[in-house]
Amino acid sequence: MRVFLTGGAGYIGSVTSELLLNEGHEVTIFDNLGRGHREAIEPRADFIEGDLRDKDSVADAMAKVKPDAVMHFAAYALVGESMVQPEIYFRNNVVGGINLAEAMLANNVQKIVFSSTCATYGQPERVPITEDEPQRPQNPYGESKLMFEHTLKWYQELHGMKPVFLRYFNACGATETYGEDHDPETHLIPLVLRVALGQRESVKIFGDDYDTPDGTCLRDYIHIVDLARAHILALEKDVSGPFNLGTGTGNSVLEVIEACREVTGHPIPAELAPRRPGDPARLVAGAEKAETILGWKPKLADMHTIVASAWKWHQAHPNGYGA
Ligand code: UDP
């Protein structure tokens, strides 16, 4: 299939481009290089530098490519930043999404695989979280993703679009070529690995008095290659609607740090810090729907496997893509 892929210079978009091309699909990446990295753009893909907030730019690109389907990764994705600058989240993630969807309508492109998030659920009532959990986002980031889900749901009903909403849990790990490089970095695993690289003294544990077995937060860490595989299944199958993507298993902050110590052989000093505002105690996916309907099962779910892949990439790219 010919895929129009936004955000291919970012973390999840770069790995999905790599896997799509390995499987014989054609990929055109549309990215403004605002937060992504030119070095993360698959050389086998076509590249159009453009910004989703510029309606004409995305309309022209879509008309030129005439894809069979769209994969939409380009977005701002920092919860904390969204609490300070909500307007850039609504403009980029919602207005940008609407411009993309209108370009699809104008060119009769129906299928879109959209990067959504477990942040659309907010504080869940039940864990594991299934797709029918009420969506009550607690921050503008989650809200912006939910607003675009709703837009696409109406275009499905009224214009015959085929949207798939992939609600990710905690994406992590790397391939040989592409890994995680955010600025500023706020995610647990890359921050822990920076200690092992000697770039930071220690890692902070944000709270140890949660209602969890060891008192630290539980998250569902899902390998980026497993995530990318789910996108390809969602593309190739005749499906629509939401799918949670996680392993169904929670790992605590302490367990993640311990796995990083074992993989790197570095003692990784850790110090207790106050809770981070807005962190729910447990976010774990109920991902049975993805297994039943997409035929998707994580293959790289083991925390050591995840950390080992990330460690290999960070050792090869100690300064990220900027090296
Ligand atoms: N966390 C931590 N120290 C850090 C960064 C994160 O203790 O330096 C915790 C955070 O509070 C959360 C978990 O690690 O419970 C995963 O956080 P991350 O930012 O990686 O992902 P999120 O779950 O917020 O999307």
Residues whose N, C-alpha, C, O or C-beta is under 5 A from the ligand:
A	BS01	UDP	T186 H187 L188 L191 K204 I205 F206 C217 R219 V253 R276 D279
